[in-house]
C-alpha cells in the first residue's frame, strides 16, 4: 500500500462507526468501528459466529444495522443507498453466477444492472484481464471452480468499484489457482483508488495478502494491526496461533492488551 505524505492522507473508501446488529437480545455485531483505506487490503477475521458475514451484509446493504453508520466514499449508506452501493461490488466462492448463462451473458446481465457505460468493450476487457476469452460462450455452470472464481471477480470489477468485498474468495481452490486469484486482487488494490475488505480462514493467505487485519470475536473488534507483526505482540509465533487464541479466549487477550 502506498503511504500518503504527511497531512495529505486521502479519505477512506469505507468508514464504519459504532456498528450494531441485534436479533432480539442477541448482538451479532456490537459496536464495530474500522476503516478501509485506498490501495489497502484489510482482512476481517474471526471464528464462525464472530460477526464477519453479518458485517459484510450490512456494508452491502443487505441487512439494516440496528445502530451505527456506514460511509462508502463519504456517502451514508442508509441515506444515499443507491449512490453508495454504486461504488461497491462483491465476490465469494459460495455465490457463483447463474450456471445456465454463458460467461458473456452473465457479464452483460450484471453490467446492465450496474448501468455500466460502454458495456461491450468493458466485457471484452475483463475477459482478457481474467483469462476468460476462450470461455466467453461457455455456460458458467460447467466451468471449473477456479474459472468460476475468475468469472465472479470479473463480474465484481464491471462497475470499477472503489470498495471490493471478498468473502472467502479462494476457499476450496487448489494452491496454484488461489495464488493466481490473490495476485489479481493485489493488482486491483495497488493500481487504482480502491480498497478491499477480505474475510478468510486461511491465515497464511491473510499474512501474504493483507496490509492490515481486524480480528473480531462475539461481534466486537478485539485486535487489529499488521498481520506479520501482530502475533509477536501477544507472544504468538504465527497469525494462526493468535487467531485460535482469540477464538478460544478473547477476554484473556483483551486483558493482556490493557496491561501493555
PEHU-V821430 format. One record per residue. N is the residue number from 0. RES is the residue in one small letter. SS is DSSP state (helix for helix, strand for strand, loop for the rest). PSI is psi in degrees with one decimal (* if undefined). Layout:
n: <N:N>
res: <RES:RES>
ss: <SS:SS>
psi: <PSI:PSI>
//
This chain:
n: <0:1:2:3:4:5:6:7:8:9:10:11:12:13:14:15:16:17:18:19:20:21:22:23:24:25:26:27:28:29:30:31:32:33:34:35:36:37:38:39:40:41:42:43:44:45:46:47:48:49:50:51:52:53:54:55:56:57:58:59:60:61:62:63:64:65:66:67:68:69:70:71:72:73:74:75:76:77:78:79:80:81:82:83:84:85:86:87:88:89:90:91:92:93:94:95:96:97:98:99:100:101:102:103:104:105:106:107:108:109:110:111:112:113:114:115:116:117:118:119:120:121:122:123:124:125:126:127:128:129:130:131:132:133:134:135:136:137:138:139:140:141:142:143:144:145:146:147:148:149:150:151:152:153:154:155:156:157:158:159:160:161:162:163:164:165:166:167:168:169:170:171:172:173:174:175:176:177:178:179:180:181:182:183:184:185:186:187:188:189:190:191:192:193:194:195:196:197:198:199:200:201:202:203:204:205:206:207:208:209:210:211:212:213:214:215:216:217:218:219:220:221:222:223:224:225:226:227:228:229:230:231:232:233:234:235:236:237:238:239:240:241:242:243:244:245:246:247:248:249:250:251:252:253:254:255:256:257:258:259>
res: <x:x:x:x:x:x:x:x:x:x:x:x:x:x:x:x:x:x:x:x:x:x:x:x:x:x:x:x:x:x:x:x:x:x:x:x:x:x:x:x:x:x:x:x:x:x:x:x:x:x:x:x:x:x:x:x:x:x:x:x:x:x:x:x:x:x:x:x:x:x:x:x:x:x:x:x:x:x:x:x:x:x:x:x:x:x:x:x:x:x:x:x:x:x:x:x:x:x:x:x:x:x:x:x:x:x:x:x:x:x:x:x:x:x:x:x:x:x:x:x:x:x:x:x:x:x:x:x:x:x:x:x:x:x:x:x:x:x:x:x:x:x:x:x:x:x:x:x:x:x:x:x:x:x:x:x:x:x:x:x:x:x:x:x:x:x:x:x:x:x:x:x:x:x:x:x:x:x:x:x:x:x:x:x:x:x:x:x:x:x:x:x:x:x:x:x:x:x:x:x:x:x:x:x:x:x:x:x:x:x:x:x:x:x:x:x:x:x:x:x:x:x:x:x:x:x:x:x:x:x:x:x:x:x:x:x:x:x:x:x:x:x:x:x:x:x:x:x:x:x:x:x:x:x:x:x:x:x:x:x>
ss: <loop:loop:loop:loop:loop:loop:loop:loop:loop:loop:loop:loop:loop:strand:strand:strand:strand:strand:strand:strand:strand:strand:strand:loop:loop:strand:strand:strand:strand:strand:strand:strand:strand:strand:strand:strand:loop:loop:loop:loop:strand:strand:strand:strand:strand:loop:loop:loop:loop:loop:loop:helix:helix:helix:helix:helix:helix:helix:helix:loop:loop:loop:loop:loop:loop:loop:strand:strand:strand:strand:strand:strand:loop:loop:strand:strand:loop:loop:loop:loop:helix:helix:helix:helix:helix:loop:loop:strand:strand:strand:strand:strand:loop:loop:loop:loop:loop:loop:loop:loop:loop:strand:helix:helix:helix:helix:helix:helix:helix:helix:helix:helix:helix:helix:loop:loop:loop:loop:helix:helix:helix:helix:helix:helix:helix:helix:helix:helix:helix:loop:loop:loop:helix:helix:helix:loop:loop:loop:strand:helix:helix:helix:loop:loop:helix:helix:helix:helix:helix:helix:helix:helix:helix:helix:helix:helix:helix:loop:loop:loop:loop:loop:strand:strand:strand:strand:strand:loop:loop:loop:loop:loop:loop:loop:helix:helix:helix:helix:helix:helix:helix:helix:helix:helix:helix:helix:helix:helix:helix:helix:helix:loop:loop:loop:strand:strand:strand:strand:strand:loop:loop:loop:helix:helix:helix:helix:helix:helix:helix:loop:loop:strand:strand:strand:strand:strand:strand:loop:loop:strand:strand:strand:strand:strand:strand:loop:loop:loop:loop:helix:helix:helix:helix:loop:loop:loop:loop:loop:helix:helix:helix:helix:helix:helix:helix:helix:helix:helix:helix:helix:helix:helix:helix:helix:helix:helix:helix:helix:helix:loop>
psi: <135.1:131.5:123.8:157.7:150.6:134.9:2.5:28.9:127.2:158.6:149.2:153.1:-41.7:132.7:118.7:126.9:123.8:47.9:131.9:145.0:115.7:142.6:96.1:-122.9:-2.8:133.2:114.6:-35.6:130.6:83.1:37.0:130.7:131.0:169.9:157.2:120.1:174.4:140.6:29.4:139.3:117.5:125.6:128.5:107.3:151.7:157.4:176.1:132.7:7.3:-18.8:6.6:-55.1:-35.0:-42.3:-47.2:-44.8:-31.2:-40.0:-31.2:-5.8:9.8:-39.0:144.2:128.0:149.3:-30.0:163.9:174.5:148.5:118.4:126.3:116.0:38.6:-0.3:128.7:117.3:-35.4:-32.1:-30.2:57.7:-51.6:-45.9:-39.6:-46.0:-17.9:-19.9:7.3:151.8:172.9:146.1:140.9:144.1:-24.8:1.9:66.4:159.3:162.0:121.3:-17.6:-4.7:148.4:170.1:-49.1:-40.6:-43.0:-47.9:-35.8:-44.7:-48.5:-34.7:-37.1:-39.3:-36.8:-6.7:36.8:128.1:147.7:44.9:-43.5:-44.8:-38.2:-40.7:-47.5:-37.5:-43.0:-32.8:-41.1:-47.3:-36.7:19.7:48.7:8.5:-45.1:-11.3:10.2:-38.3:18.2:137.3:132.6:-22.2:-19.3:2.1:156.1:167.5:-38.1:-40.9:-39.2:-37.3:-41.9:-38.6:-42.5:-39.3:-38.8:-42.3:-42.0:-19.7:-4.9:-44.5:15.4:61.5:151.9:-27.4:117.8:121.0:124.2:120.4:104.1:55.1:-22.4:10.8:135.9:4.9:151.2:158.7:-40.5:-42.8:-41.7:-39.7:-40.8:-43.2:-42.2:-41.1:-39.1:-37.3:-38.2:-38.8:-43.1:-46.2:-32.2:-19.4:0.0:-149.4:14.5:171.8:163.7:133.5:118.9:123.0:141.7:152.3:1.5:97.9:-30.5:-39.2:-44.9:-43.9:-36.3:-37.7:-41.4:139.9:-30.9:149.8:148.9:123.2:120.5:149.9:131.1:35.4:2.9:149.6:117.5:-46.2:154.6:154.0:-169.8:122.7:-20.5:-20.9:-25.7:-43.0:-43.9:-28.6:-20.4:21.5:26.1:147.6:-31.1:164.1:-33.3:-41.8:-41.4:-42.1:-45.4:-40.5:-41.5:-41.7:-34.2:-40.5:66.3:-33.6:-35.3:-41.9:-36.7:-39.3:-39.7:-38.6:-38.5:-32.4:-23.3:*>
//
